[in-house]
Amino acid sequence: MNHPPSVQQPSWQQLVQWVIDPLAFLDVCSQRYGDCFNVNFSIANCRRFTF
């Protein structure tokens, strides 16, 4: 099974964008990566979320 594409920004940057404006972050990611993609909000370990 193939995994969806992952956002290529550092995890801390993804987290900051999510906290500031989560809907805009998701909109930009969906335009760039398609309907299904992984984001990484974790700084210490590898916790990925698929949207």
Backbone hydrogen bonds in HBPLUS format (Angstrom, degrees):
<---DONOR---> <-ACCEPTOR-->    atom                        ^
c    i                          cat <-CA-CA->   ^        H-A-AA   ^      H-
h    n   atom  resd res      DA  || num        DHA   H-A  angle D-A-AA Bond
n    s   type  num  typ     dist DA aas  dist angle  dist       angle   num
A0038-ASN N   A0005-PRO O   2.80 MM  33  6.06 160.8  1.83 149.7 154.8     1
A0007-VAL N   A0038-ASN O   2.96 MM  31  6.19 154.3  2.02 159.0 162.4     2
A0013-GLN N   A0010-PRO O   3.05 MM   3  5.37 123.5  2.38 104.8 118.8     3
A0014-GLN N   A0010-PRO O   3.10 MM   4  6.47 154.4  2.17 153.2 161.0     4
A0015-LEU N   A0011-SER O   2.99 MM   4  6.22 160.4  2.03 151.1 156.0     5
A0016-VAL N   A0012-TRP O   3.01 MM   4  6.23 159.1  2.06 145.4 150.6     6
A0017-GLN N   A0013-GLN O   3.04 MM   4  6.23 166.1  2.06 149.3 152.8     7
A0018-TRP N   A0014-GLN O   2.93 MM   4  6.12 152.8  2.01 146.8 154.9     8
A0019-VAL N   A0015-LEU O   2.95 MM   4  6.18 157.3  2.00 151.6 157.0     9
A0020-ILE N   A0016-VAL O   2.99 MM   4  6.17 163.0  2.02 153.5 157.9    10
A0021-ASP N   A0017-GLN O   2.97 MM   4  5.96 171.5  1.98 150.4 153.2    11
A0025-PHE N   A0021-ASP O   3.04 MM   4  6.26 160.0  2.08 155.5 161.9    12
A0026-LEU N   A0022-PRO O   2.94 MM   4  6.16 165.0  1.97 151.5 154.7    13
A0027-ASP N   A0023-LEU O   2.94 MM   4  6.06 152.8  2.01 142.2 150.2    14
A0028-VAL N   A0024-ALA O   2.95 MM   4  6.14 165.8  1.97 153.6 156.1    15
A0029-CYS N   A0025-PHE O   3.00 MM   4  6.19 163.1  2.03 150.0 155.2    16
A0030-SER N   A0026-LEU O   2.87 MM   4  6.01 158.6  1.92 147.1 153.0    17
A0031-GLN N   A0027-ASP O   3.02 MM   4  6.22 150.8  2.11 145.7 153.4    18
A0032-ARG N   A0028-VAL O   3.00 MM   4  6.19 150.6  2.09 145.6 153.7    19
A0033-TYR N   A0029-CYS O   2.70 MM   4  5.71 167.1  1.72 159.7 163.0    20
A0034-GLY N   A0030-SER O   2.94 MM   4  4.72 139.2  2.11 120.4 127.0    21
A0051-PHE N   A0037-PHE O   2.86 MM  14  5.54 163.0  1.89 165.9 168.3    22
A0039-VAL N   A0049-PHE O   2.80 MM  10  5.35 154.1  1.87 152.9 161.8    23
A0049-PHE N   A0039-VAL O   2.87 MM  10  5.35 160.6  1.91 154.3 160.9    24
